[in-house]
Amino acid sequence: MIKRPMAKQRLIRFLVALTVATAFYLGNLLLQTGVGNSDIPAGADIAHAQGPLDFVARITKALAQGTVKIIVGLAVPGYEPEGELANTRAINAQRAAITRAQDQLLKALSSQNVTAIKQFEFIPYMAMELDAAALAALKISPTVTIVEEDILAAPTLSDTVPLIRAHYAHTLFYKGSGQAVAILDTGVDNDHAALSTKIVSEACYSTTSGNATSLCPGGAGSSTASNSGDNCLTSISGCDHGTHVAGIAAGVAPEADIIAIQVFSRFDDTAGNTACGDFPRSQTEFGNEGFCGDTPDSQTGI
């Protein structure tokens, strides 16, 4: 009965000593990286799950490069994915709360060097590019919950199946047998080694209205002839998109067939419409969704 309190006291003394040692180590680390108290104001820790070392690395990178691109998570109490909210009223209220949190952070950073700001409507996050001073100011904002560096990532299929855990379905023999997946896109390369035996039907629906040129065989408005669902010319940027999507479908449902449907048209700039020359302008601004083509003034679009 006497030994237990003594053991508890020894444990408390050990934890206190460990905390002091950790604080001393992190303080030395900040000095060694050249980031002192003048660079990182005291305040709420950024990215609780990441810890202070990651923040020091971002400060150091911003000092070296001039700026750093980041994605910022914001505190929105009670946030839930919209699909889990009860009704439209709850959805609108949550969107308003997200906007308020974004505006609050932007106001706090209004005197800082912050560019390339992107506000997301449905999730409590923002993307931006800022320098070391702005990053330090962001650190003390009570609105911020997490910071991640916004890095480039090439498209890949290797993570797609594991990401949605389709491989678990495969082990239970759910592989799409007896089903067909329709790919309404820029067409599918019907000579592709991994896809050619899967394509069971093809079609093309395109237009010649306005300044558009049909991408269907022979310039027709529609076609279900052989090869009509083939991908459009790869010299046009984005024409490989449908083949990539078909590859994803084949990875998720390896025993399913593919129906290839080409639904894009080619658009060329005119005197009153220079969307391709202005690329990358949002495609919704001119009412079509697509890609710029093999010359600066041409593209494909729905």
Backbone bond lengths (Angstrom), bond angles and torsions (degrees), N, CA, C in turn:
res aa  C-N    CA-C-N  psi(-1)  N-CA   C-N-CA  omega(-1)  CA-C   N-CA-C  phi
1 M - - - 1.466 - - 1.520 111.06 -
2 I 1.320 116.25 -22.92 1.461 119.83 -178.84 1.525 110.66 -87.53
3 K 1.341 117.40 -27.97 1.469 121.06 -173.68 1.522 112.31 -74.15
4 R 1.292 118.98 -29.98 1.461 120.82 -175.38 1.526 113.28 -63.93
5 P 1.359 119.11 -47.28 1.465 118.81 177.19 1.521 111.80 -61.02
6 M 1.321 118.26 -37.97 1.459 120.80 179.39 1.525 110.75 -64.32
7 A 1.320 116.96 -41.69 1.460 120.52 178.08 1.523 110.57 -64.03
8 K 1.312 116.28 -39.49 1.469 120.26 179.22 1.520 110.55 -64.62
9 Q 1.335 117.92 -39.95 1.462 120.83 179.45 1.515 111.28 -65.68
10 R 1.347 115.57 -40.80 1.465 118.60 178.32 1.529 110.68 -62.32
11 L 1.336 116.92 -39.54 1.460 121.09 179.04 1.523 111.21 -63.63
12 I 1.338 116.28 -42.54 1.461 120.51 179.41 1.528 110.40 -63.04
13 R 1.359 116.34 -43.91 1.465 119.70 179.56 1.532 111.12 -62.38
14 F 1.337 115.89 -37.85 1.469 120.09 178.90 1.523 111.41 -64.93
15 L 1.333 116.93 -44.07 1.467 120.34 -178.71 1.528 110.91 -65.91
16 V 1.325 117.62 -38.51 1.465 120.93 177.74 1.522 110.14 -63.43
17 A 1.331 116.49 -44.33 1.460 120.29 179.38 1.525 111.18 -62.97
18 L 1.339 116.23 -39.85 1.463 120.18 179.20 1.519 111.24 -64.91
19 T 1.328 117.44 -40.09 1.465 121.53 179.15 1.525 110.97 -63.57
20 V 1.329 116.77 -44.04 1.463 120.95 179.32 1.521 110.68 -63.18
21 A 1.333 116.27 -43.27 1.463 120.30 -179.52 1.521 110.97 -63.56
22 T 1.330 116.77 -40.41 1.467 120.57 179.51 1.520 110.67 -64.93
23 A 1.322 117.32 -43.94 1.463 121.18 178.86 1.528 110.59 -61.92
24 F 1.328 116.63 -40.21 1.472 120.58 179.16 1.522 110.68 -64.14
25 Y 1.344 116.04 -42.27 1.468 120.63 -179.72 1.527 111.61 -63.51
26 L 1.334 116.30 -45.49 1.458 119.70 -178.75 1.519 111.01 -67.03
27 G 1.344 117.17 -35.60 1.465 119.77 176.80 1.510 111.61 -62.87
28 N 1.341 117.14 -42.55 1.463 120.46 177.00 1.513 110.93 -63.94
29 L 1.339 116.64 -37.85 1.465 120.18 -179.69 1.513 111.28 -63.00
30 L 1.314 117.77 -40.26 1.455 121.33 178.33 1.521 110.81 -62.73
31 L 1.335 116.89 -40.42 1.464 120.32 179.42 1.518 110.94 -68.01
32 Q 1.345 116.76 -39.78 1.456 120.26 -178.55 1.512 112.15 -65.74
33 T 1.325 117.69 -32.71 1.458 120.40 179.75 1.512 112.03 -83.29
34 G 1.318 117.67 -1.35 1.463 120.67 178.74 1.498 113.24 79.26
35 V 1.310 118.02 13.08 1.455 121.78 -179.33 1.513 107.79 -109.80
36 G 1.318 117.59 97.69 1.456 122.03 -176.53 1.499 111.73 -96.31
37 N 1.330 114.35 -168.19 1.460 119.16 -178.67 1.513 112.47 -63.04
38 S 1.327 117.45 -25.87 1.464 119.65 179.95 1.515 111.23 -70.82
39 D 1.363 117.38 -23.17 1.457 120.95 -178.68 1.517 112.44 -92.14
40 I 1.330 116.82 -33.32 1.462 120.66 -177.85 1.516 108.93 -121.93
41 P 1.304 118.14 100.58 1.463 120.28 178.96 1.517 110.82 -63.42
42 A 1.319 115.29 149.70 1.460 119.06 175.60 1.517 108.83 -68.46
43 G 1.314 116.28 147.14 1.453 118.47 178.50 1.505 110.67 163.82
44 A 1.323 115.98 -165.09 1.449 121.05 -178.03 1.514 110.45 -60.79
45 D 1.328 116.74 135.72 1.462 120.55 179.96 1.514 109.70 -67.55
46 I 1.318 115.36 141.94 1.451 120.51 -179.19 1.520 108.72 -93.67
47 A 1.273 118.77 138.88 1.454 123.45 176.78 1.521 110.98 57.58
48 H 1.322 116.10 75.60 1.457 120.30 -176.61 1.518 111.80 -54.23
49 A 1.320 116.17 -36.67 1.457 118.67 -177.83 1.519 112.31 -74.37
50 Q 1.344 117.37 -18.64 1.448 119.99 -174.65 1.518 112.02 -95.56
51 G 1.309 118.12 -33.41 1.452 120.39 -179.93 1.506 111.45 86.82
52 P 1.371 117.25 169.49 1.455 122.14 -173.79 1.516 114.10 -70.83
53 L 1.346 118.70 -23.92 1.461 119.54 -176.57 1.525 111.48 -63.74
54 D 1.351 117.21 -40.65 1.453 120.45 179.40 1.526 110.67 -64.45
55 F 1.334 116.67 -37.34 1.456 119.76 179.56 1.524 110.89 -66.66
56 V 1.327 116.92 -40.68 1.460 120.76 176.54 1.523 110.22 -59.86
57 A 1.333 116.55 -40.32 1.467 120.25 179.55 1.520 110.99 -62.93
58 R 1.329 117.24 -38.85 1.461 119.68 -179.81 1.532 110.97 -69.66
59 I 1.326 116.63 -40.67 1.456 120.28 176.24 1.531 109.99 -59.48
60 T 1.317 116.18 -46.79 1.459 121.56 -179.52 1.526 111.06 -60.17
61 K 1.319 116.88 -42.46 1.456 121.25 179.62 1.521 110.81 -66.03
62 A 1.324 116.61 -41.53 1.462 119.99 178.98 1.521 110.98 -63.80
63 L 1.334 116.60 -38.74 1.466 120.19 178.01 1.525 110.83 -64.93
64 A 1.334 116.43 -36.87 1.470 120.67 -177.23 1.523 112.00 -76.94
65 Q 1.349 116.82 -40.25 1.465 120.74 -174.35 1.522 113.67 -96.03
66 G 1.314 116.99 -17.10 1.460 120.64 -175.84 1.504 112.40 102.21
67 T 1.341 116.46 -44.39 1.463 121.49 177.26 1.521 109.26 -145.66
68 V 1.333 115.61 166.24 1.458 121.65 175.09 1.521 108.18 -142.57
69 K 1.326 117.00 141.71 1.462 121.77 177.92 1.519 109.23 -91.48
70 I 1.330 116.08 133.78 1.457 120.19 -176.66 1.522 111.28 -137.22
71 I 1.326 115.16 162.38 1.462 124.10 169.77 1.520 106.62 -117.93
72 V 1.313 116.84 128.68 1.462 122.28 -172.83 1.523 110.09 -113.79
73 G 1.328 115.99 129.08 1.459 121.35 172.82 1.518 109.87 -92.13
74 L 1.324 117.02 140.29 1.464 122.18 -174.38 1.528 111.29 -117.01
75 A 1.300 115.05 148.89 1.465 121.11 179.18 1.525 110.04 -78.54
76 V 1.307 115.62 109.61 1.467 122.35 173.79 1.529 106.31 -126.92
77 P 1.323 117.53 96.74 1.471 120.82 -175.09 1.525 112.31 -54.15
78 G 1.321 114.90 133.62 1.456 120.57 176.30 1.509 114.57 76.47
79 Y 1.339 117.85 13.19 1.469 119.26 -177.73 1.527 111.26 -58.97
80 E 1.344 115.34 137.09 1.455 122.59 174.47 1.524 108.55 -138.63
81 P 1.332 118.51 149.21 1.472 119.94 172.64 1.519 109.97 -53.98
82 E 1.326 116.59 142.52 1.464 119.92 -173.03 1.519 112.99 -59.42
83 G 1.326 117.05 -30.21 1.459 119.36 179.50 1.508 114.03 -65.73
84 E 1.342 116.55 -15.95 1.454 120.62 -179.42 1.527 112.54 -100.13
85 L 1.333 117.07 -1.71 1.462 120.18 179.38 1.528 110.55 -81.81
86 A 1.317 114.82 153.46 1.463 120.06 -169.44 1.518 113.77 -71.11
87 N 1.339 117.38 -39.28 1.458 119.09 -172.87 1.528 110.34 -158.49
88 T 1.337 115.07 178.63 1.465 121.07 -178.40 1.516 111.62 -62.34
89 R 1.316 116.42 -36.22 1.466 119.79 179.28 1.532 110.84 -60.67
90 A 1.317 116.22 -43.81 1.466 120.26 179.16 1.524 111.25 -65.74
91 I 1.323 116.24 -37.97 1.471 120.58 178.37 1.525 110.43 -62.98
92 N 1.331 116.61 -48.19 1.464 120.41 -179.36 1.528 111.68 -63.42
93 A 1.330 116.40 -38.15 1.462 120.06 179.26 1.522 110.68 -64.87
94 Q 1.333 116.56 -40.40 1.458 119.71 179.78 1.527 111.16 -68.84
95 R 1.321 117.21 -39.32 1.468 120.03 177.57 1.527 110.34 -62.29
96 A 1.328 116.70 -38.82 1.464 120.74 178.42 1.521 110.40 -64.96
97 A 1.331 117.28 -38.55 1.461 121.26 178.51 1.526 111.19 -66.07
98 I 1.327 116.47 -38.07 1.465 120.52 177.19 1.521 110.25 -63.70
99 T 1.333 115.97 -43.87 1.466 120.27 179.65 1.528 110.94 -62.65
100 R 1.326 117.23 -40.83 1.468 120.28 179.17 1.524 111.07 -62.96
101 A 1.322 116.70 -42.31 1.466 119.86 179.03 1.525 111.13 -64.31
102 Q 1.330 116.95 -39.91 1.464 121.11 177.88 1.524 111.08 -64.36
103 D 1.333 115.81 -45.73 1.464 120.36 -179.96 1.530 111.34 -63.73
104 Q 1.317 116.18 -37.06 1.463 120.29 179.25 1.523 111.09 -63.19
105 L 1.339 116.58 -42.53 1.464 119.76 179.05 1.525 111.13 -68.20
106 L 1.329 116.88 -41.79 1.466 119.92 179.72 1.522 111.17 -63.37
107 K 1.323 116.77 -36.60 1.464 120.56 177.28 1.526 110.30 -63.99
108 A 1.341 116.54 -41.32 1.460 120.47 179.60 1.529 111.86 -66.34
109 L 1.328 116.37 -25.98 1.462 120.74 -178.30 1.528 112.54 -102.94
110 S 1.324 117.39 11.28 1.470 121.08 -172.26 1.526 113.42 -61.46
111 S 1.320 117.57 -27.41 1.470 120.56 -179.49 1.523 112.81 -94.40
112 Q 1.341 115.83 4.33 1.460 120.38 -176.43 1.528 111.06 -101.74
113 N 1.324 114.66 168.89 1.465 121.71 178.17 1.526 109.01 -86.41
114 V 1.328 116.09 90.13 1.458 122.53 -178.48 1.524 108.42 -125.89
115 T 1.324 117.30 126.68 1.459 121.62 -178.41 1.530 109.71 -133.18
116 A 1.338 115.49 178.00 1.473 122.95 176.54 1.525 111.38 50.26
117 I 1.335 116.48 46.19 1.468 121.35 -176.96 1.526 110.09 -78.75
118 K 1.322 115.84 130.36 1.462 121.86 176.08 1.525 108.13 -128.37
119 Q 1.331 115.65 121.77 1.458 121.50 179.02 1.524 109.11 -104.58
120 F 1.329 116.54 130.59 1.450 122.08 -179.09 1.519 109.54 -98.68
121 E 1.321 115.56 134.19 1.464 120.41 -172.34 1.515 112.97 -80.16
122 F 1.332 118.03 -33.71 1.458 121.19 -169.71 1.522 114.40 -102.64
123 I 1.310 118.36 -14.43 1.465 121.38 -178.50 1.528 109.49 -130.02
124 P 1.331 118.93 149.68 1.467 121.71 -175.68 1.525 112.58 -80.97
125 Y 1.306 115.39 64.32 1.457 121.48 -179.93 1.519 110.23 -139.16
126 M 1.332 116.00 160.14 1.452 123.41 173.44 1.530 107.74 -141.63
127 A 1.315 116.03 157.15 1.459 121.42 172.65 1.520 107.69 -122.46
128 M 1.329 116.55 144.52 1.457 120.30 -179.25 1.521 110.19 -162.96
129 E 1.327 115.01 167.83 1.462 121.74 174.56 1.523 107.37 -122.72
130 L 1.332 117.47 129.93 1.458 120.24 -175.91 1.523 111.57 -147.33
131 D 1.333 114.74 165.65 1.465 119.74 179.23 1.531 109.65 -94.53
132 A 1.338 116.03 -176.99 1.461 120.73 -174.82 1.525 111.95 -63.87
133 A 1.335 117.34 -39.32 1.463 120.29 -179.18 1.524 110.92 -64.70
134 A 1.346 116.72 -42.37 1.463 120.29 178.82 1.523 110.73 -67.38
135 L 1.330 116.82 -37.05 1.458 120.68 178.17 1.526 111.01 -63.92
136 A 1.341 115.07 -38.86 1.467 119.33 177.25 1.525 111.29 -65.57
137 A 1.348 116.84 -39.10 1.457 120.92 177.76 1.530 110.83 -66.69
138 L 1.322 116.01 -37.21 1.451 120.61 179.37 1.528 111.15 -64.47
139 K 1.336 116.24 -31.80 1.459 121.06 -176.58 1.527 113.03 -59.65
140 I 1.315 117.11 -34.21 1.464 119.43 -174.88 1.527 112.73 -91.91
141 S 1.329 117.27 2.88 1.465 119.29 -179.97 1.529 110.02 -75.49
142 P 1.326 117.69 126.70 1.475 120.26 177.65 1.523 112.28 -69.43
143 T 1.335 117.07 -10.98 1.457 121.07 179.86 1.519 111.93 -76.75
144 V 1.338 117.13 -24.10 1.462 122.01 -173.11 1.523 110.95 -86.77
145 T 1.334 115.74 132.19 1.467 120.76 178.05 1.515 112.69 -111.19
146 I 1.334 117.63 -28.93 1.458 120.35 -176.76 1.516 109.57 -158.56
147 V 1.319 116.29 150.34 1.456 122.13 177.02 1.524 108.78 -133.60
148 E 1.324 116.19 130.24 1.460 122.08 175.17 1.516 108.35 -124.98
149 E 1.317 116.98 144.30 1.457 119.81 175.54 1.524 109.15 -72.56
150 D 1.309 116.85 135.27 1.463 123.08 -179.79 1.521 108.13 -87.94
151 I 1.323 116.41 95.23 1.459 120.95 -174.12 1.522 110.66 -105.86
152 L 1.333 116.23 158.76 1.458 121.59 177.11 1.519 109.86 -75.52
153 A 1.331 116.69 144.56 1.457 122.05 176.84 1.520 108.38 -143.71
154 A 1.310 116.45 122.34 1.466 120.67 -179.35 1.523 109.99 -71.36
155 P 1.350 117.88 146.63 1.471 120.04 177.21 1.522 109.99 -61.64
156 T 1.317 116.51 141.52 1.457 120.33 -179.84 1.514 109.71 -151.20
157 L 1.306 115.89 149.81 1.459 121.47 177.78 1.517 111.02 -96.64
158 S 1.330 117.98 -15.80 1.459 121.01 -172.50 1.519 112.39 -62.06
159 D 1.329 118.00 -28.33 1.458 121.15 -178.33 1.523 113.08 -96.17
160 T 1.326 117.82 -8.92 1.456 120.21 -172.17 1.520 112.27 -65.52
161 V 1.317 116.85 -53.52 1.464 120.50 -177.68 1.526 111.63 -62.45
162 P 1.353 119.58 -49.32 1.473 118.63 177.28 1.521 112.82 -63.84
163 L 1.333 117.31 -32.33 1.457 120.13 -176.84 1.521 111.96 -61.68
164 I 1.331 116.87 -40.64 1.466 120.36 178.53 1.529 111.83 -97.08
165 R 1.353 115.41 6.91 1.468 123.02 176.34 1.520 112.52 61.04
166 A 1.341 115.79 32.60 1.460 119.24 178.17 1.520 111.41 -65.30
167 H 1.331 116.75 -26.73 1.472 119.04 -179.10 1.525 111.44 -63.93
168 Y 1.356 117.56 -26.16 1.458 119.47 174.67 1.530 110.29 -67.52
169 A 1.342 115.69 -40.42 1.467 119.65 177.07 1.529 110.33 -64.41
170 H 1.349 116.42 -35.86 1.465 120.15 179.65 1.522 110.95 -61.98
171 T 1.345 116.78 -38.85 1.466 119.47 -179.18 1.519 111.94 -66.31
172 L 1.348 116.40 -20.44 1.468 121.42 177.06 1.520 110.77 -97.29
173 F 1.339 115.66 12.38 1.471 123.35 175.86 1.527 113.29 70.09
174 Y 1.345 116.43 22.49 1.462 120.00 170.96 1.529 107.23 -93.25
175 K 1.334 115.99 94.95 1.455 120.36 -175.42 1.535 112.41 -126.17
176 G 1.326 116.17 12.68 1.459 119.46 177.36 1.505 114.98 88.56
177 S 1.315 117.79 10.81 1.461 120.22 -178.77 1.522 111.02 -59.32
178 G 1.338 116.37 133.21 1.459 121.60 179.21 1.515 114.56 82.47
179 Q 1.343 117.09 2.64 1.458 121.84 -179.49 1.534 110.04 -114.09
180 A 1.320 116.11 163.41 1.465 122.08 175.99 1.524 108.71 -133.20
181 V 1.310 116.33 138.92 1.464 122.22 179.60 1.528 108.45 -109.28
182 A 1.317 116.71 121.57 1.461 121.45 178.48 1.524 109.19 -87.40
183 I 1.318 116.50 126.58 1.465 122.28 179.13 1.524 107.89 -108.93
184 L 1.348 116.81 99.53 1.462 122.16 177.15 1.517 107.52 -92.25
185 D 1.321 116.16 100.90 1.454 119.54 -170.07 1.526 108.50 -158.99
186 T 1.323 116.30 -142.17 1.462 121.33 -178.12 1.521 111.90 -90.57
187 G 1.329 116.71 16.90 1.458 121.24 -176.83 1.521 110.47 93.29
188 V 1.327 115.41 167.25 1.459 121.87 -178.53 1.515 108.98 -126.47
189 D 1.307 117.57 133.84 1.460 123.03 178.54 1.526 108.93 -64.43
190 N 1.332 116.13 103.20 1.460 118.91 -175.52 1.526 113.31 -80.17
191 D 1.330 117.60 2.96 1.462 121.71 172.90 1.526 111.60 -103.56
192 H 1.320 116.63 0.67 1.463 120.29 -178.88 1.527 109.73 -66.18
193 A 1.338 116.44 132.77 1.460 120.91 -174.25 1.523 112.79 -58.70
194 A 1.330 116.91 -34.01 1.461 120.27 -176.44 1.520 113.04 -87.56
195 L 1.352 117.84 -9.18 1.462 120.29 -172.76 1.523 114.38 -122.56
196 S 1.321 117.61 -22.10 1.465 120.78 -170.43 1.522 113.07 -58.52
197 T 1.338 117.92 -36.19 1.464 120.16 -178.71 1.525 112.69 -82.25
198 K 1.312 117.02 -7.61 1.459 120.84 -177.74 1.526 113.08 -94.03
199 I 1.332 117.09 -21.33 1.463 120.66 -175.21 1.528 109.60 -76.62
200 V 1.341 117.07 118.12 1.461 121.81 -176.82 1.515 112.34 -110.85
201 S 1.319 117.33 -13.25 1.457 119.97 -179.48 1.527 108.92 -157.24
202 E 1.341 115.75 148.28 1.463 120.02 -178.06 1.524 109.64 -138.54
203 A 1.312 114.75 154.22 1.460 120.45 175.33 1.521 108.57 -160.57
204 C 1.325 114.95 162.08 1.465 120.91 176.56 1.518 108.52 -142.59
205 Y 1.314 115.45 133.84 1.463 121.78 175.75 1.518 107.19 -132.99
206 S 1.334 115.49 113.77 1.451 120.92 -175.45 1.522 108.19 -136.02
207 T 1.322 117.46 -176.52 1.466 119.42 -176.17 1.517 110.64 -142.16
208 T 1.295 114.70 156.24 1.470 121.27 174.00 1.520 110.83 -121.78
209 S 1.323 116.68 13.05 1.458 119.37 -178.85 1.521 110.33 -73.08
210 G 1.322 115.44 152.49 1.459 120.07 -180.00 1.509 111.53 61.35
211 N 1.315 116.74 -131.12 1.465 120.66 179.75 1.524 111.59 -101.67
212 A 1.358 116.11 24.77 1.464 121.01 -178.18 1.517 111.08 -90.22
213 T 1.331 115.71 151.64 1.461 123.47 175.15 1.524 107.87 -122.12
214 S 1.329 116.52 129.80 1.456 120.45 -178.85 1.525 110.96 -66.55
215 L 1.314 115.62 143.22 1.459 121.58 176.41 1.522 111.71 -103.57
216 C 1.325 117.05 7.26 1.459 120.80 176.51 1.528 110.72 -77.63
217 P 1.332 118.21 158.21 1.470 120.62 178.55 1.520 112.17 -53.72
218 G 1.328 116.02 130.81 1.455 121.42 179.30 1.514 114.04 71.40
219 G 1.327 118.20 9.54 1.457 121.09 -179.85 1.509 113.89 75.60
220 A 1.342 117.43 16.45 1.464 120.92 179.93 1.523 111.02 -70.11
221 G 1.318 114.95 159.63 1.455 119.63 177.76 1.513 112.26 -74.71
222 S 1.326 116.41 -26.07 1.456 121.01 177.30 1.517 108.88 -155.71
223 S 1.318 115.66 157.50 1.462 120.03 -179.16 1.516 109.62 -163.42
224 T 1.338 115.13 142.90 1.464 121.23 171.83 1.525 109.72 -122.56
225 A 1.321 115.63 19.42 1.460 121.20 -179.75 1.528 110.38 -71.21
226 S 1.316 115.35 166.89 1.456 120.46 177.08 1.523 110.12 -58.17
227 N 1.316 116.19 136.96 1.473 123.80 -179.86 1.532 113.46 73.34
228 S 1.324 118.63 5.41 1.468 119.75 -179.07 1.523 111.73 -67.66
229 G 1.333 117.30 -24.44 1.457 120.32 179.26 1.512 113.42 -95.10
230 D 1.336 116.17 10.85 1.465 120.32 178.63 1.528 109.22 -65.36
231 N 1.331 115.75 153.48 1.467 118.29 -178.66 1.520 110.97 -66.36
232 C 1.316 116.74 148.43 1.460 120.98 177.67 1.525 109.38 -68.02
233 L 1.312 117.68 172.56 1.457 121.96 -172.86 1.522 111.51 -55.30
234 T 1.321 116.36 127.66 1.460 120.01 -178.43 1.524 112.21 -68.99
235 S 1.329 116.68 -10.98 1.470 119.10 175.04 1.526 110.84 -71.14
236 I 1.341 116.27 -16.27 1.453 121.09 175.54 1.523 107.78 -90.50
237 S 1.306 116.16 121.35 1.466 120.82 -177.51 1.519 111.07 -56.60
238 G 1.334 116.03 127.95 1.451 121.21 178.19 1.502 114.74 98.54
239 C 1.338 118.43 -9.04 1.461 119.99 -177.14 1.526 113.27 -71.70
240 D 1.319 117.49 -8.78 1.459 120.01 175.48 1.528 112.02 -90.58
241 H 1.328 116.25 1.37 1.463 120.23 -174.54 1.522 112.11 -62.95
242 G 1.347 116.88 -44.89 1.456 120.04 -179.09 1.511 112.60 -62.97
243 T 1.325 116.77 -36.56 1.467 120.39 177.19 1.516 110.68 -65.08
244 H 1.326 116.73 -39.35 1.468 120.47 178.16 1.524 111.00 -64.02
245 V 1.340 116.25 -43.14 1.470 120.15 179.12 1.525 110.39 -64.37
246 A 1.326 116.84 -39.88 1.471 120.47 177.50 1.522 110.61 -63.15
247 G 1.326 116.76 -36.01 1.456 120.61 176.73 1.517 112.00 -63.46
248 I 1.324 116.71 -38.54 1.459 120.59 176.54 1.527 110.10 -64.38
249 A 1.334 116.25 -45.19 1.463 120.28 179.13 1.527 110.79 -60.12
250 A 1.336 116.63 -40.49 1.463 120.80 179.71 1.525 111.40 -66.93
251 G 1.320 117.13 -31.59 1.456 120.04 177.79 1.510 112.81 -73.20
252 V 1.341 115.99 -36.89 1.465 120.69 -179.61 1.523 111.29 -76.81
253 A 1.336 116.53 -40.94 1.466 121.90 -179.15 1.532 108.79 -125.54
254 P 1.331 117.73 76.48 1.466 120.93 -170.65 1.526 114.93 -64.84
255 E 1.335 118.25 -18.07 1.464 119.94 -179.21 1.524 112.25 -103.29
256 A 1.330 117.35 3.90 1.463 121.01 179.62 1.527 110.41 -84.65
257 D 1.328 116.15 154.55 1.456 121.30 173.63 1.523 109.56 -86.11
258 I 1.321 116.12 169.89 1.463 121.83 -179.31 1.523 109.68 -126.35
259 I 1.319 115.44 133.30 1.468 122.00 171.93 1.522 106.48 -107.22
260 A 1.323 117.10 114.70 1.463 121.98 -175.50 1.529 110.04 -96.13
261 I 1.331 116.57 119.08 1.461 121.25 -178.95 1.530 108.63 -127.83
262 Q 1.308 115.82 118.61 1.469 122.04 179.03 1.523 108.13 -91.05
263 V 1.338 117.87 120.61 1.464 120.51 -173.60 1.537 112.37 -122.96
264 F 1.311 117.38 12.48 1.458 120.04 -178.23 1.522 111.67 -98.84
265 S 1.335 115.00 162.45 1.467 123.00 175.29 1.516 108.23 -130.74
266 R 1.322 115.17 161.24 1.462 119.36 179.02 1.526 109.55 -97.77
267 F 1.332 114.95 132.36 1.455 121.31 178.99 1.524 109.27 -118.19
268 D 1.320 116.37 142.15 1.460 122.14 176.69 1.518 109.31 -122.89
269 D 1.332 115.21 144.78 1.456 119.93 179.50 1.524 111.81 -61.50
270 T 1.318 115.03 146.64 1.457 122.22 172.56 1.525 107.57 -125.65
271 A 1.317 115.44 179.49 1.466 119.26 -178.62 1.525 111.51 -60.03
272 G 1.327 116.98 -33.20 1.460 119.36 -177.70 1.519 114.52 -100.55
273 N 1.333 117.25 1.02 1.457 120.85 -177.84 1.519 109.02 -144.45
274 T 1.328 116.76 104.82 1.462 121.17 -177.05 1.525 110.85 -117.73
275 A 1.335 115.29 41.04 1.461 119.67 -176.03 1.521 112.18 -59.31
276 C 1.336 117.15 -39.72 1.462 119.70 -178.70 1.523 111.21 -70.11
277 G 1.306 116.27 -42.43 1.452 119.58 177.43 1.513 112.35 -64.89
278 D 1.357 115.49 -27.29 1.461 120.28 179.57 1.524 112.59 -88.83
279 F 1.345 116.79 1.22 1.461 120.91 -177.66 1.521 109.46 -52.46
280 P 1.375 121.31 140.13 1.457 125.29 8.84 1.527 113.30 -96.77
281 R 1.328 117.12 81.11 1.456 120.90 173.46 1.516 108.92 -85.13
282 S 1.318 116.85 148.02 1.458 120.39 -179.02 1.521 110.17 -56.54
283 Q 1.339 116.12 127.60 1.456 120.17 -175.92 1.527 111.87 -64.98
284 T 1.319 118.25 -24.46 1.460 120.27 -179.06 1.525 111.47 -69.32
285 E 1.334 116.38 -15.89 1.457 118.96 -177.55 1.524 112.23 -69.76
286 F 1.337 116.42 -23.78 1.464 116.60 178.87 1.531 111.03 -119.75
287 G 1.341 115.40 16.52 1.454 119.42 169.43 1.498 115.29 81.33
288 N 1.307 119.02 13.30 1.446 121.70 178.80 1.515 109.37 -137.66
289 E 1.309 114.67 152.93 1.454 120.00 -177.82 1.510 107.48 -118.26
290 G 1.321 118.85 119.80 1.446 117.68 -176.99 1.498 113.90 -177.10
291 F 1.327 115.27 -154.67 1.445 122.36 -172.20 1.520 109.64 -136.76
292 C 1.341 116.88 149.80 1.450 119.59 175.07 1.515 110.29 -74.02
293 G 1.319 115.94 150.15 1.450 120.86 -167.87 1.510 115.65 -97.84
294 D 1.344 115.56 -151.84 1.453 121.13 -172.09 1.522 112.33 -79.51
295 T 1.316 117.61 -4.89 1.466 121.71 171.75 1.521 107.08 -129.49
296 P 1.333 118.61 159.98 1.465 120.10 -176.92 1.516 114.85 -59.44
297 D 1.350 117.32 -17.04 1.455 118.43 -174.78 1.525 112.68 -117.00
298 S 1.348 117.48 28.62 1.464 119.53 177.78 1.514 110.01 -138.78
299 Q 1.337 115.91 154.29 1.464 119.88 -179.70 1.506 109.14 -162.04
300 T 1.336 115.23 167.88 1.454 120.08 171.46 1.503 107.74 -104.68
301 G 1.316 116.84 150.70 1.462 120.24 179.92 1.504 110.63 -162.26
302 I 1.327 114.89 157.67 1.468 119.39 176.73 1.520 108.73 -78.50
